[in-house]
Amino acid sequence: VGVHAVTQSEAGEVVYLNGQLVARSEARIDPEDRGFLFGDGIYEVLEVQAGLPLFAQAHYERLVRSAQAIQLSVPLDKDGFLRTIRELVAANGVEEGLVYLQVTRGVAPRSHAFPQGEVPPTVFAFARSQPPDPSLAQGVAAVVLPDQRWYRVDLKTVNLLPNVLASQEARRRGAYEAILVRDGVVTECSHSNVWMVRGGVVYTHPADTWILHGVTRAVTLQAARQAGIDVREEAFLEVDLWEAQELFLTSTTAGVVPIVRINGRPVGTGVPGPVTGQVSRAYRQAVEAELRRLREES
Amino acid sequence: VGVHAVTQSEAGEVVYLNGQLVARSEARIDPEDRGFLFGDGIYEVLEVQAGLPLFAQAHYERLVRSAQAIQLSVPLDKDGFLRTIRELVAANGVEEGLVYLQVTRGVAPRSHAFPQGEVPPTVFAFARSQPPDPSLAQGVAAVVLPDQRWYRVDLKTVNLLPNVLASQEARRRGAYEAILVRDGVVTECSHSNVWMVRGGVVYTHPADTWILHGVTRAVTLQAARQAGIDVREEAFLEVDLWEAQELFLTSTTAGVVPIVRINGRPVGTGVPGPVTGQVSRAYRQAVEAELRRLREES
C-alpha cells in the first residue's frame, strides 16, 4: 500500500504560466498573488493515458462552475483550455500521468475584497508523467477522520489545508486515504470520493455542497449503472462503515481503488470484493471508450 | 463609511523573502509553493504607530500557535521575528501602517501530504504605510452573512476564500464588514471580531475554535475590564443583533470601530454609543501604554 505522490519534476520540464509555455525552472509568481495570500483560486487535475487527457470537457465545465461560484472569470475558453492541456502534455512527452491547472484572482495589493479595476487572473498549469501504481488494485488502507472543511467543498478551490492535514494524518497512520465524517455522515475522502457496498447495493454521497463532484465519480456512476449495478446516491453513516461488505474510492489519478482496511480492521473479507471488481471493470470500459473517442477525433 | 484597503505599493518598496530584504518589484515565489497550491500557510498582521510595531510578542506567540497546530515550523525565533519586522518598517519608512508576515510549508512537487525530507518554509513579509481612517470613528455599516468557514478558524491560516467572499459581499452591499453567523450564533466578522452591548454589558464570542483570537480583541478585553466595564466572553445569537443597544468591531489595523447600521437598519440610536466610546478610550490607552513601553525599550 504505497502513498500517492507526484513524481519529481524533471530537468527540461515545461509549464504554462499566463499564456506562455516556460521552463519549469524559470516559472515564478508574484507573492501578492491572491492564490498565495488568500487561497483565492480554483483548479483541476486531469488524467493522461496514452498521451491523451481524459474527460477534458467535464473538467472544463467543472472549472467554469467553480469559477462562477467564486465570481472569478476563467481567461480560457473551452478550446483554449483543451489546446493548453494538449500542448503541455506534448511538450513534456507525458504518456501516462496528469495535468494540473490552477486559476487565481491575480495580483493586487493585499485586501480581502476583490481587487478593483482590471486585474488579470493568474493561470498556472503543468503536465507530469506518473505511471499507474499496480499495487493499488490489491486495495489500500484508510482511516476515519472528522470532516472539518468549509461549507462549499463542491467547489474545487485551493483552500485545501484541511485536506492536507487529513491526508498527512492518514499517511502518518500508514494509510492511503482519510475517510471524512461530518455530523456522523460519511462525505468523501481527503482527495477522492468514497463508496460503500451493502446487500449488493453501492452507495455514495449525493453531489451536493458537502462533497467534491468528482469527474471520476460521475463517470463511475454512469458506467456502473450501464453495467446493471445498483448504485444509489445516498449518504451513509460512519457506523455503516464498520458493517460494510466492501468499500472503495475513486479519484482522477487512481481510478477505482478498493479499501481493504479501515482504522486497522479488515473491510469485509479484507480483500477487494466482487462488486468493487465489477465497478472497476465498468470504469475501465468507460476509459477505453473515451480513449477510442479521442483517437477518432484526432 | 469607506472600505478598508492596503495602499498601493510604492516604487522603492522593500519586502522580506526567505531571509533577505529585496525590492518589491523583484520578489517572486515558486508556483509550486504550498501556499499557492494548497493555502498551506499561516500569517500575522501587525499595526504600526509612530514607526513602532505594536504587540509584536502577542503576534509572534499566535504565529507559533498557528504553526504548531498545522505542524509547521516557523524559521524565525522571537528575536528574529522582531528584528525582521523592525527592519521592514525602517526600510520602508513606515510611520503609520501595518506589517504582514506569512509562512508557508515551502516548495515541493504537488502532493497533499507534507513534503518528505527537508523542505525550508517560505517566509514573505511586507510593511506598508496606511494612515488611519478618521471616518471610522463615526461608525460603519455591516451585513449579516452565514459563517461558512472550516472548523479551525482560530488558526490564522491563508485558507481565506470564505472570508474573501464575505468581505466582497459586504462591500457589494455598501457595508464595511460582514457579521458571520454559524448555527444561529454570531461568531465574528470576515476580518475582525464583533462585540455587542446590552443592558450595559459587553458580550463577545469566547476564544474557542470558532473565532480568530484577535490580538486587538485580547488587548481590548483586558483594557475594558481594567476600566471597570463589564465584559463577558459569552456567545450571542443572530436574533440578539436586532435588539442590541450597541455593536462594535475590533481589528488590528482599525482598532475599535462602532457598527451603526446592520442590514440597512440603525443599531440602537444609529450613532456610536457611550459604552463603545468607553471601550474605545480604554483600547487607545492600552495602545499608548504599549507605545511608551516600546519607546523606553529602544
Contacts between the chains, C-beta under 8 A, distances in Angstrom:
chain1	res1	chain2	res2	distance
A	3	B	113	6.8
A	4	B	111	6.9
A	5	B	109	7.3
A	5	B	111	4.5
A	5	B	113	8.0
A	6	B	109	4.5
A	6	B	110	5.1
A	6	B	111	5.2
A	7	B	109	7.1
A	8	B	109	5.7
A	9	B	32	7.9
A	9	B	109	5.7
A	15	B	31	7.2
A	17	B	31	6.9
A	27	B	30	7.4
A	27	B	31	5.3
A	28	B	28	3.7
A	28	B	29	6.7
A	28	B	30	6.6
A	28	B	31	7.1
A	29	B	28	6.7
A	29	B	29	5.9
A	29	B	30	7.7
A	29	B	31	5.1
A	29	B	36	6.4
A	30	B	27	7.4
A	30	B	28	6.6
A	30	B	29	7.7
A	31	B	15	7.2
A	31	B	17	6.9
A	31	B	27	5.3
A	31	B	28	7.1
A	31	B	29	5.1
A	31	B	124	4.7
A	32	B	9	7.9
A	33	B	36	6.7
A	34	B	164	7.8
A	35	B	36	4.8
A	36	B	29	6.4
A	36	B	33	6.7
A	36	B	35	4.8
A	36	B	36	4.7
A	36	B	102	7.8
A	36	B	104	7.7
A	36	B	124	7.8
A	36	B	158	7.4
A	37	B	102	7.2
A	37	B	158	6.2
A	37	B	160	7.6
A	38	B	39	7.8
A	38	B	158	6.3
A	38	B	160	4.2
A	38	B	161	6.3
A	38	B	163	7.6
A	38	B	164	5.2
A	39	B	38	7.8
A	39	B	39	3.2
A	39	B	158	5.7
A	39	B	159	5.0
A	39	B	160	6.0
A	39	B	161	5.2
A	40	B	160	7.3
A	40	B	161	5.7
A	40	B	164	5.4
A	43	B	37	8.0
A	70	B	161	6.8
A	70	B	165	6.5
A	71	B	165	7.9
A	71	B	168	7.3
A	100	B	110	6.3
A	102	B	36	7.8
A	102	B	37	7.2
A	104	B	36	7.7
A	109	B	5	7.2
A	109	B	6	4.6
A	109	B	7	7.1
A	109	B	8	5.7
A	109	B	9	5.7
A	109	B	128	7.8
A	110	B	6	5.1
A	110	B	100	6.3
A	111	B	4	6.9
A	111	B	5	4.4
A	111	B	6	5.2
A	112	B	160	7.1
A	112	B	163	5.8
A	112	B	164	5.3
A	112	B	167	3.7
A	112	B	168	7.6
A	112	B	190	6.2
A	112	B	191	5.4
A	113	B	3	6.8
A	113	B	5	7.9
A	113	B	164	7.1
A	113	B	167	4.5
A	113	B	168	4.5
A	113	B	170	7.6
A	113	B	171	4.6
A	114	B	164	7.5
A	114	B	168	5.1
A	124	B	31	4.7
A	124	B	36	7.8
A	128	B	109	7.8
A	146	B	151	7.6
A	148	B	150	5.4
A	148	B	151	3.9
A	148	B	152	6.2
A	149	B	150	5.3
A	149	B	151	7.9
A	150	B	148	5.4
A	150	B	149	5.3
A	150	B	150	4.8
A	150	B	159	8.0
A	150	B	161	7.8
A	150	B	162	5.4
A	151	B	146	7.5
A	151	B	148	3.9
A	151	B	149	7.9
A	151	B	162	7.9
A	152	B	148	6.2
A	152	B	162	7.8
A	157	B	161	5.5
A	158	B	36	7.4
A	158	B	37	6.2
A	158	B	38	6.3
A	158	B	39	5.7
A	159	B	39	5.1
A	159	B	150	8.0
A	159	B	159	4.3
A	159	B	160	7.6
A	159	B	161	4.7
A	159	B	162	7.6
A	160	B	37	7.6
A	160	B	38	4.2
A	160	B	39	6.0
A	160	B	40	7.3
A	160	B	112	7.1
A	160	B	159	7.6
A	161	B	38	6.3
A	161	B	39	5.2
A	161	B	40	5.7
A	161	B	70	6.7
A	161	B	150	7.8
A	161	B	157	5.5
A	161	B	159	4.7
A	162	B	150	5.4
A	162	B	151	7.9
A	162	B	152	7.8
A	162	B	159	7.6
A	163	B	38	7.6
A	163	B	112	5.8
A	164	B	34	7.8
A	164	B	38	5.2
A	164	B	40	5.4
A	164	B	112	5.3
A	164	B	113	7.1
A	164	B	114	7.5
A	165	B	70	6.4
A	165	B	71	7.9
A	167	B	112	3.8
A	167	B	113	4.5
A	168	B	71	7.3
A	168	B	112	7.6
A	168	B	113	4.5
A	168	B	114	5.1
A	170	B	113	7.6
A	171	B	113	4.6
A	190	B	112	6.2
A	191	B	112	5.4
